[in-house]
């Protein structure tokens, strides 16, 4: 994930984790 390198070094918030999970599952469903 190239975009991850541009993020701050601080621990991601719950909203960020939920967003990543949402995008991941969405990508999974698109490829299925």
Secondary structure, 3 states (H helix, E strand, C coil): CHHHHHCCCCCCCHHHHHHHHHHHHHHHHHHC
